[in-house]
Amino acid sequence: MDRPGRAPAHPPGVGQHGPVPIRRRAPPPPPFPPHTAAPDDDPVLEYARAELDWYARVRDRARIRHRVTELSALVTGAVTVVAAGVQAPAAVTATTAGLTLFIGGFRQLFNDQERHILAAEAWVRLRLATQRYRLLPAPERDEAARRRLLERIESVATAELRGWAGAHRGARTAAPPEDAGP
């Protein structure tokens, strides 16, 4: 039996969510139709793909961690109340209350919900820019179009970094960092 507040360990190949049903999105359509340039032919598009993959991994991992953390907080909080109500031994009540407190601190320290939101926003902005670029006919994918895509990739990364830094600054309102680029 799994302990409250901990995600169950699963052997490889078995669903990581265990018995908890989680809605799954329909898989996205294949990202790159055959008529587009091969990754080796367009290094900026390949760079955009790598960034998209990274943001997708961060987004999905943060979403799962957020849900596990929230569910764990609910379970341990409920177990604490029930343990106190049925006059369980003090050690049981104190342990579950301590777990609830620990999970609350974990939630504040890592803030996976904010990380999920920031990564999802960045992924969407980058995906739209990449799709817009890919919809250009091959002859129009010139140096200017590549430069615009690269600038968009960099602006998405900068916005995501500023959002992350702003969330970690909390109530302080420091001026945003200057761009390091030329």
N, C-alpha and C positions, 0 to 999 in steps of 0.2 A: 504494500500500500504506500502511496506517495505521501510525503509529509506536506502539510499545508504551507503555502508560500513558496513552494519550489516547483519548478517545471519538471515534469517526468522525463527521465532519460529514455531515449528510444534507440534501438539498434539501427544501424544504417539501412536505408531503404524503407523504413517504416515512417509514417507521417509524424512530423515533429509536433503536431498539435494534440496528439493523443486522443482521448475521448471527448475533448471539448470541440463542438462543431464550430467551424469558422467559415464564414462566407468567403468564397474564392471568386475573384474576378475571372471573367472569361479571358483566355490567353489573348494577348494582342496579336493582330495580324502580322505576318512575316514583315520585319522592319524594312527590308530592302528588296524591292521587286527586281526581277532579272534585267530590266532595261537600264538600271542605274549603273554607274561606273563601279568597278571592282574597288575594294578598299585600298589596294596598292596603288591605284591610279589617282587617288585623291587623299593626300595625307591629312588635310583639314577635316574632311568627312570622317576619316578613320579616327581622328582625335575626338570629334564630336560623338562618335559611337562609343568610344571608350569612356568619355565623361557620362554619357547616358547610362551605360552599364553600371558605373560607379554610383551614381545618384539612385538608380533603381535598387541596388543592393543595400545602400544606406537606408533608403526609405522603407524597404520591406523589413529589414532587421529592426529598425526603430519602431515600426508599427507593431511587430510581434512582441518586442520587449515591453512596449507601453501596455499592451493588452494583458500580458502576463503579470506585470507589476500591479495594474489596477485590479485584476481578478484576485491576485494574492492578497492585496490590501482588504478587499471585501471579505474574502474567506476568513482571514485571520481576525479581522474586526468582529465578524459574526461569531466565530468560535470563542472569542474572548467574552462576549456578552452571554452566550449560552453557558460557557464554563462557570461564569460568575453566578448565573441564574440557577444552575443546578447544584451549586455549592461544591464544585469540583475542588480537588486539592489546590492549595494556593500555588504550588509549583506549576501546575497546568495553566491556571489563569495568568500567572505572571509571565510564563513563557510565551503564551499566545499574545499577550499585550506587548511584550518586548519585540516579538516578530512584527506586529503591526507598526510599532514605532520605527523599527529598522526599515521596513518597506517604505514608510513615509519619508524617511531621510534619503533612502535610495532614489525615490521618485524625485525629490527636490534636487539632489545632487546631479543626476544624469539627465533628467527632463527629456525622456524619450518622446513624449508627445510633441514637444517643440521641434525636436530633431526630425521627427517624421514629417511635420508640416513644412519645415524649411527644405528638406530634401525633395518632397513631393512638388513643391512650388518650383524649385530649380529644375527638376526633371521635366515638368510640363513646359516651362519656358524654353528649355534647351531642345526638347522634342519638337516643339512648334517651329523653332528656327531651323532645325535639321530637316524637317519635312518640307518647309518652304524652299530650302536650298535644293533638296532632291527633286522637287517638282519643276525646277528650271530645266529647260532642254539642255542637253549636253553642251552645245556650242555657247550657251549663255553662262556656263559655269567657268567664267574667266577669273582672272586674278582679283578683280574688284568684288565679285561674288564671294570668292574664298575669303577675302579680307573682311567682308561684312559678317560672314559666318564666324570667323575667328574672333572678331570683336564681340559678337553676341555671346560666344562661349565664355569669353573673359568677363563680360558684364554679368552673366549669370553667376559665375564663380564669385565675383566680387560682391554681388548682392547677397548671395547665400552666406558668405563669410561675414558681412556686415550684420545680417540678421542673427547669425550665431553669436557674434561678439556682443550685439545689443542685448540678446537674451541673457548672456552671462554677466553683463555689466549691471543688470538689474535696474535699480532706480537711478543710478548715475546717468547723467546725460553728457557724455564726452563727445567731442567733435569726431565725426567719422574720419578714419585714416585716409591720408592722401593716396591717390593712385601711384603705384610704383612704376607704371609703364611709361614709355616715351610720350 
